[in-house]
Amino acid sequence: MNRIPESIRDVIEQSIYLPMTITVLNLDLQVVEKSPFKLKKPYIHVIEEALKLAQKDLAEAKRSLRKWNVKVLRREQDEAFTLYSFFYKGYEEQHNYFNPRIRNKVSELIEHYLFEAKKPST
């Protein structure tokens, strides 16, 4: 039985996906900085802006989880699944996430943040 409201579970999932998204963006930034591109600056700028947006969203998600007194722990991982425990109002729920689903979600988030980063600021 799920005792955690869907809106809170969405924030929990953000707290799972966003650190991975930030890690991938940081690694990509390092690759671009070391790459032989003639004009690196535009790529670096877009990735840095995407990182700022993702970090801002992660900070907001962490604040919300702290406010609701929600804890998220990664328990186990194998080649197919990652098990997380969520603690909320004295209850513990365990959820298995399919690793390819996690990768796909992180890929979607990277695409989202890169798209948002290249929008002109108003």
Backbone torsions as a table, in degrees:
resi	resn	phi	psi	omega
1	MET	NA	133.7	-179.9
2	ASN	-91.2	117.1	178.5
3	ARG	-98.3	-11.4	-177.9
4	ILE	-90.0	124.4	178.5
5	PRO	-59.7	151.3	-176.7
6	GLU	-60.4	-37.3	-179.8
7	SER	-63.6	-37.7	178.1
8	ILE	-73.2	-37.7	178.4
9	ARG	-63.0	-34.6	176.8
10	ASP	-61.7	-41.5	178.8
11	VAL	-68.7	-38.1	176.8
12	ILE	-59.3	-45.2	-179.4
13	GLU	-65.8	-34.7	174.3
14	GLN	-60.2	-40.3	-179.1
15	SER	-68.9	-16.3	175.3
16	ILE	-87.8	-47.7	-173.3
17	TYR	-77.9	-37.2	-173.7
18	LEU	-65.0	-40.5	176.7
19	PRO	-60.8	-36.8	177.7
20	MET	-67.5	-40.0	178.3
21	THR	-61.1	-45.0	179.7
22	ILE	-63.6	-40.6	178.2
23	THR	-61.3	-46.3	-179.8
24	VAL	-64.2	-42.8	178.9
25	LEU	-63.0	-39.7	177.1
26	ASN	-63.2	-42.6	177.8
27	LEU	-64.2	-41.7	178.0
28	ASP	-63.8	-38.4	177.7
29	LEU	-60.9	-43.1	178.3
30	GLN	-62.9	-39.9	179.1
31	VAL	-64.2	-44.4	-179.7
32	VAL	-64.9	-40.3	-179.7
33	GLU	-62.9	-31.7	-178.8
34	LYS	-94.5	-3.0	-174.9
35	SER	-76.9	163.0	179.7
36	PRO	-87.6	20.8	177.8
37	PHE	-58.1	141.6	177.0
38	LYS	-72.5	-38.9	-179.9
39	LEU	-119.6	89.4	-177.7
40	LYS	-80.5	-29.8	-170.5
41	LYS	-52.8	-45.0	-179.6
42	PRO	-62.3	-39.4	179.8
43	TYR	-67.5	-44.3	179.5
44	ILE	-62.2	-43.3	-179.2
45	HIS	-60.4	-46.4	-178.2
46	VAL	-64.5	-43.1	179.9
47	ILE	-66.2	-41.7	178.8
48	GLU	-62.5	-41.4	178.3
49	GLU	-66.1	-40.5	177.3
50	ALA	-61.9	-41.2	177.2
51	LEU	-60.6	-44.5	179.4
52	LYS	-59.9	-43.5	180.0
53	LEU	-64.9	-43.5	-180.0
54	ALA	-65.7	-41.4	179.4
55	GLN	-65.3	-37.6	177.3
56	LYS	-63.3	-45.4	179.2
57	ASP	-65.3	-37.6	178.3
58	LEU	-65.8	-41.8	178.5
59	ALA	-61.6	-41.4	178.4
60	GLU	-64.7	-41.8	178.5
61	ALA	-63.4	-43.0	179.5
62	LYS	-64.4	-39.5	177.2
63	ARG	-61.3	-45.2	-179.8
64	SER	-62.0	-44.8	-179.8
65	LEU	-63.6	-38.9	177.2
66	ARG	-64.2	-41.8	-179.8
67	LYS	-61.9	-40.0	-179.7
68	TRP	-87.0	0.1	-178.6
69	ASN	57.0	47.4	178.7
70	VAL	-103.4	134.1	176.6
71	LYS	-115.8	141.6	179.0
72	VAL	-127.3	124.5	179.3
73	LEU	-127.4	134.7	172.7
74	ARG	-86.3	122.5	-174.3
75	ARG	-94.8	-60.2	-174.8
76	GLU	-138.4	155.3	176.3
77	GLN	-146.1	135.2	170.8
78	ASP	-129.1	-167.6	-175.8
79	GLU	-68.5	-19.0	-176.1
80	ALA	-110.9	-35.4	-172.3
81	PHE	-134.5	156.0	171.2
82	THR	-125.4	128.9	-178.6
83	LEU	-99.1	128.3	176.8
84	TYR	-119.4	146.3	171.6
85	SER	-111.0	133.1	177.3
86	PHE	-114.2	129.5	178.1
87	PHE	-111.6	124.2	-175.9
88	TYR	-149.5	122.8	178.1
89	LYS	48.9	46.2	176.5
90	GLY	81.0	-1.1	179.8
91	TYR	-108.9	150.3	174.5
92	GLU	-118.0	130.4	173.7
93	GLU	-120.3	140.2	176.4
94	GLN	-113.0	136.0	-178.8
95	HIS	-133.5	133.5	174.8
96	ASN	-95.2	131.2	176.8
97	TYR	-113.8	130.1	178.0
98	PHE	-71.0	122.5	-174.1
99	ASN	-56.6	-41.2	175.6
100	PRO	-62.3	-31.4	176.1
101	ARG	-66.3	-40.3	177.4
102	ILE	-61.7	-46.9	179.4
103	ARG	-59.9	-43.0	179.7
104	ASN	-64.1	-40.6	179.9
105	LYS	-66.5	-41.4	177.8
106	VAL	-63.6	-40.0	177.2
107	SER	-61.6	-43.3	177.2
108	GLU	-61.1	-42.6	-179.6
109	LEU	-65.6	-40.3	178.1
110	ILE	-60.9	-45.5	178.9
111	GLU	-60.9	-43.3	179.2
112	HIS	-60.2	-49.3	-176.6
113	TYR	-68.8	-36.6	176.2
114	LEU	-65.0	-39.6	177.9
115	PHE	-65.3	-44.6	179.3
116	GLU	-65.1	-35.6	-177.1
117	ALA	-68.1	-30.4	-177.3
118	LYS	-86.8	-6.1	175.9
119	LYS	-67.6	140.3	178.1
120	PRO	-67.0	138.2	178.9
121	SER	-77.1	140.9	-179.1
122	THR	-115.2	NA	NA
